[in-house]
Amino acid sequence: MVAKTIEVKLIRSTNKCTEKQKATVLGLGLTKLGRTRTLENTPAVRGMIKKMIQWLEVKE
């Protein structure tokens, strides 16, 4: 069975974010502006994306 994936891109700077929000973005593996990561479609990942949706661009 092939796991479904989600492509996530950081589109806004995290300079004015709280430390908790910065940790969430780092947990998604996004370290720099414009960086893209392909992640597994799990409930944990979707929860992190939901919290930071205004800073991310998401493609399924």
C-alpha positions as CSV (number, residue, x, y, z in Angstrom):
1,M,0.0,0.0,0.0
2,V,1.3,3.4,-1.0
3,A,1.1,6.1,1.7
4,K,-0.6,9.3,0.8
5,T,1.6,12.4,1.0
6,I,1.1,16.1,1.4
7,E,3.5,18.8,0.0
8,V,3.9,21.7,2.3
9,K,5.7,25.0,1.5
10,L,6.6,27.9,3.9
11,I,5.3,31.1,2.3
12,R,5.6,33.6,5.3
13,S,8.4,34.4,7.7
14,T,8.1,33.1,11.2
15,N,9.8,36.2,12.7
16,K,6.7,37.4,14.5
17,C,5.5,34.0,15.6
18,T,5.5,32.7,19.1
19,E,8.1,30.1,20.1
20,K,5.5,27.4,20.0
21,Q,4.5,28.3,16.5
22,K,8.2,28.3,15.4
23,A,8.6,24.8,16.9
24,T,5.5,23.6,15.0
25,V,7.0,24.9,11.7
26,L,10.3,23.3,12.6
27,G,8.5,20.0,13.4
28,L,7.2,20.0,9.8
29,G,10.8,20.2,8.6
30,L,10.5,23.8,7.3
31,T,13.6,25.8,8.2
32,K,13.7,28.6,5.6
33,L,11.2,30.7,3.6
34,G,10.3,29.0,0.4
35,R,11.4,25.5,1.5
36,T,9.1,22.6,0.5
37,R,8.7,19.3,2.2
38,T,6.8,16.2,1.3
39,L,5.2,14.6,4.4
40,E,3.0,11.6,5.1
41,N,-0.7,12.3,5.5
42,T,-1.1,11.5,9.2
43,P,-3.4,13.0,11.8
44,A,-0.4,14.5,13.6
45,V,0.9,16.2,10.4
46,R,-2.5,17.5,9.5
47,G,-3.0,19.0,13.0
48,M,0.3,20.9,12.7
49,I,-0.7,22.1,9.2
50,K,-4.1,23.3,10.6
51,K,-2.4,25.3,13.3
52,M,0.0,27.1,10.9
53,I,-2.2,27.2,7.7
54,Q,-1.8,31.0,7.3
55,W,2.0,30.5,6.9
56,L,1.8,27.5,4.6
57,E,0.9,26.5,1.1
58,V,-0.5,22.9,1.0
59,K,-0.8,20.6,-2.0
60,E,-2.2,17.1,-1.7
